[in-house]
């Protein structure tokens, strides 16, 4: 491969990544139905006509947004895995959620709100894809509870992730980021109270 070909491939890859990141951000803020391809192109600073080179339909861009959410989640859990103790990893996750409280109060959970919106559609299968992203989080959380040696780690994972979804929904519905702060502190207290 020549240097100029290699540079073009890198530029195309970077443009595709910018589009994916923009799709995740815009779809989170506006919802899938209200988002247009032009909105995503503008956010990515890519000419609208160029978008079709990478993504043929808006649904492909929504799928790209979900892939970006999954990538973010994998990056986050990889960073948390550096902590030596699974309880501290779970507390770090809760602290990250609380750190995003203003965003959650304005737009809700990026994946949870999108999953709820996509579930109302009759076609596409994107709701199933959103469920897969949420499953990534549930599986990781379950693994932490399992590593702690606690009984029913799957149920504990549902409790923790469900609490996050609930506090995100309420913070968004009431436009009150402090719900995330208060409920996050309650979740950390709960994690500390679990047997060692």
Secondary structure, 3 states (H helix, E strand, C coil): CCHHHHHHHHHHHHHHHHHHHHHHHHHHHHCCCCCCHHHHHHHHCCCHHHHHHHCCCHHHHHHHHHHHHHHHHHHHHHHHCCCCCHHHHHHHHHHHHHHCHHHHHHHCCHHHHHHHHHHCCCCCCHHHHHHHHHHHHHHHHHHHHHHCCCCCHHHHHHHHHHHHHHHHHHHHHHCCCHHHHHHHHHHHHHHHHCCC
